[in-house]
């Protein structure tokens, strides 16, 4: 199905774990992944097969250009309202990034149309970001948006040896450890996809640095996905459907370091079987970049993949990096991508 509209927010990788045990421990606090509903992928090159596994106030000033944040979004507390962000001096673009970082809360989008803070910020700033016409309310039900930190239940789990060969990473049962997927013969990118499907659990990322299984798989394999230990965290948030204008916003250490721009447009540019690629064009004219994802798991209408930077222009011509992604349906008929990882500019 052709992609319709894309909002991408690159946010700080929120990768806190549900426990702090070793990646190969046998007793853990197991994360329970978010519920998902069936949907058809918005990526035209992606197979649709599914592997069975598992408010109001006065307006803030009009924003016409992207500027530096009044304060780093990565250091701001959660739970703030649109009016508080406006009072702090954040632009509308930055408010959208905060909304995405805070998991698109209803308190910032009372009418549930996917457009946050539209009653607080000047309409011209809202339209300048999203385009016309703005969508109207399409749902009054609670959003089915996956959370970065899944709900957790404390469970004592003992790793057991699989009795039957498992040839597809999507068939690996929940609750496994890094050593399990490694012993089964799966590569690091496939294991990253499994980690994403599991809700990024701490049992696979003992130091909570957002890079799973780095003590189990060879360092070269890890760096081919996430970059070197010096790479900086990023989080891409993408929404298909809703507003008419494809958009992306960004925040976090990689943005602060100039490795990626804070806002722009995006669009599908190609891919293949179980792969998609998007091009992102920066609003500030600093350049463009293409990111691609290889999908390893289809489960319950969602897709789990490893992504990487394919190429770039301008300031991003030599930026590299990647990570893991969880994509799938959300509320109001939307399709959302959640891409976690790291970026860097290798020394020449």
C-alpha positions in Angstrom: 0.0 0.0 0.0 1.5 3.4 -0.9 2.7 5.5 1.9 0.4 8.5 2.5 1.7 10.9 5.0 4.8 10.8 7.2 5.7 12.5 10.4 9.1 11.4 11.7 10.4 12.5 15.1 13.9 11.6 16.0 14.0 11.6 19.7 16.4 10.7 22.5 16.5 6.9 22.7 14.5 6.1 25.9 16.0 2.8 26.6 15.6 2.3 30.4 15.3 -1.4 31.2 12.7 -3.2 33.2 15.5 -4.8 35.2 19.2 -4.4 35.6 20.3 -8.0 35.6 23.0 -9.4 33.3 22.1 -10.0 29.7 22.6 -13.7 30.3 21.0 -14.0 33.7 18.5 -16.8 34.4 16.1 -14.8 36.7 14.8 -11.5 35.4 12.0 -9.0 35.4 10.4 -9.7 32.0 8.9 -6.8 30.0 5.5 -7.4 28.5 5.2 -5.8 25.0 2.5 -3.4 24.0 -0.7 -4.7 22.4 -1.0 -4.3 18.6 -3.9 -4.6 16.2 -3.8 -6.0 12.7 -3.1 -3.6 9.9 -1.6 -3.5 6.4 1.9 -2.1 6.2 2.3 1.5 4.8 5.6 0.5 3.2 4.8 -0.6 -0.3 7.7 -3.0 -0.6 7.0 -4.9 2.6 5.4 -8.3 2.7 2.0 -8.4 4.4 2.4 -11.9 5.7 2.3 -12.2 9.5 4.3 -14.7 11.5 2.2 -15.9 14.4 4.3 -15.0 17.5 3.7 -13.7 19.9 -6.0 22.0 26.3 -7.2 25.2 25.4 -5.8 28.8 26.0 -4.4 31.8 24.3 -2.2 31.4 21.3 1.6 31.4 21.5 3.6 33.4 19.0 3.8 32.3 15.3 6.8 30.2 14.4 8.3 30.6 11.0 11.8 29.2 11.3 13.5 26.5 13.3 15.5 27.8 16.2 17.5 26.4 19.1 15.4 25.1 22.0 15.0 27.3 25.0 16.2 24.2 26.9 17.4 20.8 25.7 14.3 18.6 25.2 16.2 15.6 26.4 16.6 17.1 29.8 13.0 18.2 30.2 10.7 16.4 32.6 7.7 14.5 31.2 4.1 15.3 31.9 4.1 18.9 30.8 1.2 20.6 29.0 1.2 22.6 25.7 0.7 25.8 27.6 3.7 25.1 29.8 5.9 24.4 26.7 4.8 27.6 25.1 5.5 29.6 28.3 9.0 28.0 28.4 9.6 29.5 24.9 9.5 26.3 22.9 8.6 26.6 19.2 5.8 24.6 17.8 8.2 22.2 16.1 9.9 21.6 19.5 6.4 21.1 21.1 5.7 18.4 18.5 9.1 16.7 19.3 8.2 16.8 23.1 4.8 15.4 22.4 6.3 12.5 20.4 9.0 11.9 23.1 6.3 11.8 25.7 4.5 9.1 23.7 1.8 11.3 22.2 -0.3 11.9 25.3 -3.9 12.9 25.1 -3.3 15.9 27.4 -1.5 17.5 24.5 -4.0 16.4 21.8 -7.5 16.6 23.4 -9.4 16.0 20.2 -7.3 13.0 19.2 -6.6 14.2 15.6 -2.9 13.6 15.8 -2.1 17.4 15.8 -0.8 18.4 19.3 -1.1 21.9 20.9 -3.2 23.3 18.1 -5.3 25.4 20.5 -2.3 26.8 22.2 0.1 27.7 19.4 -0.8 30.2 16.7 -2.7 28.4 13.8 -0.1 29.8 11.3 2.7 27.9 13.1 0.6 24.7 13.2 -0.3 24.9 9.5 3.3 25.8 8.6 4.4 22.5 10.2 1.6 20.2 9.1 0.1 21.8 6.0 -3.6 22.3 5.1 -6.1 21.0 5.7 -5.6 20.0 9.3 -7.4 16.7 10.1 -10.5 16.6 12.3 -11.2 14.3 15.1 -11.6 10.8 13.9 -11.7 8.7 17.1 -12.6 9.1 20.8 -11.1 5.8 21.9 -7.8 5.5 23.7 -4.7 5.4 21.5 -3.1 2.0 20.8 0.4 3.5 20.7 3.2 1.2 21.7 5.2 2.4 24.7 9.0 2.8 24.8 9.1 1.2 28.2 6.6 -1.7 28.1 4.4 -2.5 31.1 6.3 -5.0 33.2 5.4 -7.9 35.4 7.9 -9.5 37.7 8.4 -13.1 36.6 10.9 -15.7 37.5 12.0 -17.2 34.2 14.4 -20.1 33.7 16.0 -20.4 30.3 15.4 -23.8 28.8 16.9 -25.5 25.7 14.7 -25.4 22.6 13.9 -29.0 21.6 13.0 -28.2 18.0 15.1 -26.3 15.5 14.0 -22.7 15.0 14.8 -21.3 11.6 12.9 -18.0 11.8 13.7 -15.4 14.5 10.0 -14.6 14.7 9.4 -18.1 15.9 11.6 -17.7 19.0 9.5 -17.7 22.1 9.3 -14.7 24.3 11.6 -14.3 27.4 14.8 -15.5 25.8 18.2 -14.0 26.3 21.0 -12.8 24.1 22.9 -16.1 24.4 19.8 -18.0 23.4 19.4 -16.3 20.0 23.2 -16.5 19.5 23.2 -20.2 20.3 20.3 -20.8 17.9 22.4 -19.3 15.1 20.7 -16.0 14.6 22.8 -13.0 13.6 23.0 -9.7 15.5 20.5 -7.7 13.3 17.9 -10.5 13.8 18.5 -10.4 17.5 18.0 -6.6 17.5 14.6 -7.2 15.9 13.8 -9.8 18.6 14.8 -7.3 21.3 12.5 -4.7 19.7 9.6 -7.2 19.6 10.2 -8.0 23.3 9.9 -4.3 24.2 13.6 -3.6 24.5 13.9 -5.6 27.8 16.7 -5.0 30.3 17.6 -8.7 30.3 19.1 -8.1 26.9 20.6 -4.7 27.7 22.1 -5.0 31.1 23.8 -1.5 31.1 20.7 0.2 29.7 22.7 2.0 27.0 20.2 1.2 24.3 22.5 -1.4 22.6 21.4 -5.0 23.3 23.6 -8.1 23.5 26.9 -6.2 23.1 28.6 -8.6 25.6 27.5 -11.7 23.6 27.9 -10.9 19.9 31.2 -9.8 18.4 31.9 -6.1 18.6 32.2 -5.8 14.9 28.6 -7.1 14.5 27.3 -4.7 17.1 29.1 -1.7 15.5 27.7 -2.6 12.0 24.2 -1.9 13.4 24.7 0.8 16.1 28.0 2.3 15.3 31.0 2.7 17.5 30.7 3.3 21.3 31.2 7.0 20.6 27.9 7.2 18.6 25.1 9.3 20.0 21.5 8.2 20.7 18.6 9.0 18.5 14.9 8.1 18.3 12.9 8.4 15.1 9.1 8.6 15.4 7.1 8.3 12.2 3.3 8.6 11.7 1.6 7.7 8.4 -1.8 9.2 7.8 -3.4 12.2 9.5 -1.9 15.5 8.5 -1.5 16.2 4.8 2.2 17.2 4.9 4.9 14.5 5.4 7.0 15.8 8.3 9.7 14.8 10.7 11.1 16.3 13.9 14.2 15.4 15.8 15.7 15.9 19.3 18.3 14.3 21.5 22.1 14.1 21.6 22.6 13.4 17.9 20.6 16.5 17.1 22.5 18.6 19.7 25.7 17.5 18.1 24.6 18.4 14.6 24.5 14.8 13.3 20.9 15.2 12.2 18.6 18.2 11.6 15.6 18.9 13.9 12.8 19.0 11.3 11.9 18.5 7.7 9.9 16.4 5.2 10.1 12.7 4.4 9.1 10.2 1.8 9.4 6.7 0.6 12.1 6.2 -2.0 12.4 2.5 -2.5 13.3 -0.9 -1.0 12.5 -4.5 -1.8 11.1 -7.6 -0.2 11.0 -7.1 3.5 12.9 -3.8 3.2 11.9 -0.1 3.0 13.9 3.1 2.5 12.9 6.7 3.2 14.5 10.0 2.4 14.4 12.9 4.9 14.9 16.5 3.7 15.8 19.0 6.3 13.8 22.2 6.6 16.9 24.3 7.3 18.6 23.4 4.0 21.5 21.6 5.7 21.1 18.4 3.7 19.2 15.2 3.3 19.6 11.6 4.4 18.2 8.2 3.6 17.5 5.5 6.2 16.6 1.9 5.3 15.2 -1.0 7.4 15.4 -4.7 7.0 12.4 -6.4 8.5 13.0 -9.7 10.3 9.8 -10.2 12.3 6.1 -9.8 11.4 4.0 -10.4 14.5 0.5 -9.3 15.4 0.3 -6.8 12.7 3.6 -5.2 13.6 7.0 -5.2 12.0 10.4 -5.4 13.8 13.6 -4.5 11.9 17.1 -3.3 12.0 17.7 0.1 10.3 20.7 2.0 9.1 21.7 5.2 7.4 22.1 4.5 3.7 23.4 7.8 2.5 23.3 11.6 3.0 24.0 14.9 1.5 25.2 18.3 2.8 26.1 18.2 6.5 25.0 14.5 6.6 27.0 13.2 3.8 29.3 11.2 6.1 26.9 10.4 9.0 26.5 6.7 9.8 24.6 4.7 12.3 21.5 2.7 12.9 19.5 0.6 15.4 16.2 -1.2 15.8 12.7 -0.3 14.8 9.2 -1.2 15.8 6.5 -0.2 13.3 2.8 -0.8 13.3 -0.8 0.5 13.6 -1.9 3.1 16.1 -5.1 5.0 16.7 -7.2 6.8 14.1 -6.0 4.6 11.3 -2.4 5.7 11.6 0.7 3.7 11.1 3.7 4.6 13.2 7.4 3.8 13.1 9.6 3.9 16.3 13.2 3.8 15.4 15.8 3.6 18.1 19.6 3.8 17.6 22.8 5.8 17.4 24.5 8.1 14.9 28.0 9.4 14.5 30.4 11.0 12.0 33.5 8.8 11.8 36.8 10.5 11.8 38.4 10.8 8.4 
